[in-house]
Amino acid sequence: MKRGLSLIFVSMLAIAFCLVGTGCSRSDMEKGESIVDSVIDEATKLGDYSVKIESCRRAKDFEGKDVVIVKYLFSNNNDDNSAAFYLSFDDTVYQNGVGLNESYVLEESANYDSDAHMKEVKKGSSIEIERAYELNDTETDIEVEVKELFGTDNKVVKKTFSIK
């Protein structure tokens, strides 16, 4: 009986930790600040590289449409001399189960480097990059997924953010 109660308690505790959400608060994002995930997690190795989905923030594109900017940490663990995020990973952001379109030209106030994902990174080095996606609405959570672009492993790194 005591073992059963302990098992139930541990299970409930694990569920509670899983339900702790990450988020991008509206007031912080309108200021252009980055909201970092409150759960400590490590970069995940995918093939010869590793990636960590770090945070998100909201901004506007040049037409005034709402976008979300997702920050990743990309590390090159490959034996090759250099690699780039966009040639290593397939990143997709979903809202209501539908993939979001990438956004390339943002307002100057967004402080966004649209080319960072194409920068070559030497073996053993890391770079923070950001990718922008046009939101379908400003209320629904987003789901970020990253997988190897040409790998044989079906491993997917996932993270959900509240954008309210």
N, C-alpha and C positions, 0 to 999 in steps of 0.2 A: 504494500500500500504506500509506504513512504517513498519507494523508488518510483511508483506511478505518479505521485504528486510532484516529485522532483522533475520528472520528464515533462509533465504538463507545464510547470513553471518555466523551465528552460525553453520549451516551445513557444510559450506566450511571450517571453522576453525576446526571442529571436524574431517573432512576428512584429513586435513593437519596434525593434531596430529597423526592420525592413520598411515600415510605414513612415519612418522619419523622412520627410521630403527635402528636396533641395529646391531652391527657388531664386527667381530674379524679381525682386520687388519693384513695383512700378515707380515709386519715388526715387529709388537709387538708380534705376536704369534711365530715367528721364534726365538725370544728371550726367549720364554717360559712365557711371562707375561700374566696375566689374563686380559681380556677386560670385564669390567662390563657394564651392560646395562645402557644406558643413560636415560631411562625412569624409573622414580621412581615407583615401584610397590610393593605391600605387598604380603606376603605369602598367599596362598589360602588354605582355610580349605577344606580338603577332608576326610569325615568321622571323625574319632577321631584324625587325624593327619593334619599337614599342610606342604605345600611344596612351595618353591619359586625357579624358574629357574633363576639363578643369572647371569651366564656368560658362555663363552666358550673360549677355546684356542686350537691352533693346536700344534701337536707334532708328533713324529715318533715312530712306534713300533720297536721291536727288529729286524725286517726284513727290516726296512727303509721305510715302507709304511706310508702314511699320515693318521693320526687319528685326531679326534676332541675330546677334553675333555670338557664335560659339567659339570658345577658346580651347585649343588642344595643346598638349605638350608632345612633340614628336622627337623620338630618339633613334639614331642610326646605330644599330648593333651589327650591321652587315660587314662582311669582310671586304666588300667593295669600298673604294675610296670615298664615294659620296652618294647620297640619295636625296630625294625630295618627297615631301608628304603626298603630293598629288600623283606621283608615280608609284607610291607604295600602298596607299589606302583608298578605299571607297567609303566616303562619308555621306550619310543621308540623314536628313532631319525630317521627322514626320509630325503632323498635327492632324488629329482625328483620323489617323491611319493613312494619310495621304502625304506623299513626299512634297517638300517645299522647294520652290525654285530658288536657285542661287541669286544673290543680288550682288552687283559688282560696283556700282557707283553710288556711294553714300554721301550724305551731307558732310561737309568739312568738319563739323563739330563731332562727328562720330569717331574721329581719330582712328581710322581704320587702314591697315596695310593690306591691300587686296592681293599683293604679290608674294607675301611671306610663305604661302604654301608651295611655291615653286622654287624657293631657295634651296640650293644644294647644301647638305649637311654632311660633314665628314664623319667617318667612323668614330664612335665614342662620344659624339657631340649631340646636343639637343637644342631645340628651338621651340618657342611658343608661337603658335600661329592662330589666326582667327579666320573664320569663314562666315559669311553673311547669307541669310536666307530670308526671303520675303514671307511674312506671316499671312495666314488666311484670316486670322482674327487675333484679338489681343487678350483673350480670356482663357483659351484652351492650352493645356500643357503641351510641351514639345517633347518628342522622344528622339534622342540622338543615337545613331548606330554607326559603328566603324568596323570594317572588316578588311582583310588583305585584298588588294586589287587583283593580284595574280596568284595568290597562294592556293594550296590544296586543302588547307585547314578551314573548317567551317566555323571557326571561332568568331564571335561577334562581341564587341565591347558596346554596352548600352548604358544610357543614362537618361533619366527624365527630369525635366526642369519645369517648374511653375513659372509662368511669365506674367502673372497678374500684378 
